[in-house]
Amino acid sequence: MSETRIIRHIVVQGHVQGVGFRAFVEDAAYRQRLIGWVRNRRDGSVEAVLAGPAAAVREAIEVCRKGPPGSRVDALYEREATADELGTANSSAFAVLPTA
């Protein structure tokens, strides 16, 4: 029996740009074998879409709540996402996208 796959969209606010947060999320996704993407936003936050087995997605999100050394996570907003939100990352890879 295979585990349920989920897709989640997150936005992380705080001191999350200029501290390696995108690479940190990319590494967490890679370790959990997730697909999706991460990018900086012009408002200073970081957003990501994570897809994969429910437990793996939840684990990656928990890691994002802490962030890498030098970061400060003030808030993490999470919602269900759609396959369309995966965009071109809807394959077998995780991507770091340009700032939006």
C-alpha positions as CSV (number, residue, x, y, z in Angstrom):
1,M,0.0,0.0,0.0
2,S,1.5,3.4,-1.0
3,E,1.3,6.5,1.1
4,T,-1.0,9.3,0.1
5,R,0.7,12.0,-1.9
6,I,0.0,15.6,-1.1
7,I,0.9,19.1,-2.5
8,R,1.4,22.0,-0.2
9,H,2.2,25.7,-0.9
10,I,4.1,27.5,1.9
11,V,5.1,31.1,2.4
12,V,7.8,31.8,5.0
13,Q,8.2,35.3,6.5
14,G,11.0,36.7,8.7
15,H,14.7,37.1,8.0
16,V,14.7,34.5,5.2
17,Q,16.5,36.1,2.3
18,G,20.2,36.4,2.0
19,V,20.7,33.5,4.4
20,G,20.6,30.5,2.1
21,F,17.0,29.7,2.8
22,R,16.2,28.6,-0.8
23,A,19.1,26.2,-0.9
24,F,18.1,25.0,2.6
25,V,14.5,24.2,1.3
26,E,16.0,22.6,-1.9
27,D,18.2,20.4,0.3
28,A,15.2,19.4,2.5
29,A,13.1,18.6,-0.5
30,Y,16.0,16.6,-2.0
31,R,16.5,14.6,1.2
32,Q,12.7,13.8,1.3
33,R,12.6,13.0,-2.4
34,L,10.0,15.7,-3.1
35,I,9.2,17.6,-6.3
36,G,8.3,21.2,-6.5
37,W,10.0,24.6,-6.4
38,V,11.2,27.4,-4.1
39,R,11.7,31.1,-4.8
40,N,12.2,34.5,-3.1
41,R,9.4,37.0,-3.3
42,R,9.8,40.7,-3.7
43,D,8.1,41.3,-0.3
44,G,11.1,39.6,1.4
45,S,9.4,36.3,2.0
46,V,10.2,32.9,0.5
47,E,7.5,30.6,-1.1
48,A,7.6,27.0,-2.1
49,V,5.4,24.2,-3.4
50,L,6.3,20.8,-2.1
51,A,4.8,17.5,-3.4
52,G,5.3,13.9,-2.4
53,P,4.3,11.4,0.3
54,A,2.4,13.1,3.0
55,A,4.9,12.3,5.8
56,A,7.8,13.6,3.7
57,V,6.1,16.8,2.9
58,R,5.1,17.4,6.5
59,E,8.8,16.7,7.6
60,A,10.1,19.2,5.0
61,I,7.7,21.8,6.2
62,E,8.7,21.3,9.8
63,V,12.3,21.8,8.8
64,C,11.3,25.1,7.1
65,R,9.7,26.3,10.3
66,K,13.2,26.3,11.8
67,G,15.3,27.5,8.8
68,P,19.0,27.5,8.3
69,P,21.5,29.1,10.7
70,G,21.3,32.9,10.4
71,S,17.6,32.9,9.5
72,R,14.7,33.8,11.6
73,V,11.3,32.4,10.8
74,D,8.5,34.7,12.1
75,A,5.6,32.9,10.3
76,L,5.0,30.0,8.0
77,Y,1.7,29.9,6.1
78,E,0.6,26.6,4.6
79,R,-2.2,25.7,2.3
80,E,-3.2,22.9,0.0
81,A,-1.9,23.4,-3.5
82,T,-2.9,22.0,-6.9
83,A,-0.9,20.1,-9.5
84,D,-1.1,23.1,-11.7
85,E,1.0,25.1,-9.1
86,L,3.8,22.7,-9.6
87,G,4.3,24.1,-13.1
88,T,7.3,22.8,-14.9
89,A,8.5,21.2,-11.7
90,N,5.7,18.6,-12.1
91,S,8.3,16.0,-13.0
92,S,10.9,14.3,-10.8
93,A,13.0,17.4,-9.8
94,F,13.0,20.3,-7.4
95,A,13.7,23.7,-8.8
96,V,14.9,27.1,-7.5
97,L,13.0,29.7,-9.4
98,P,13.7,33.4,-10.0
99,T,12.3,36.0,-7.6
100,A,8.6,36.7,-8.2
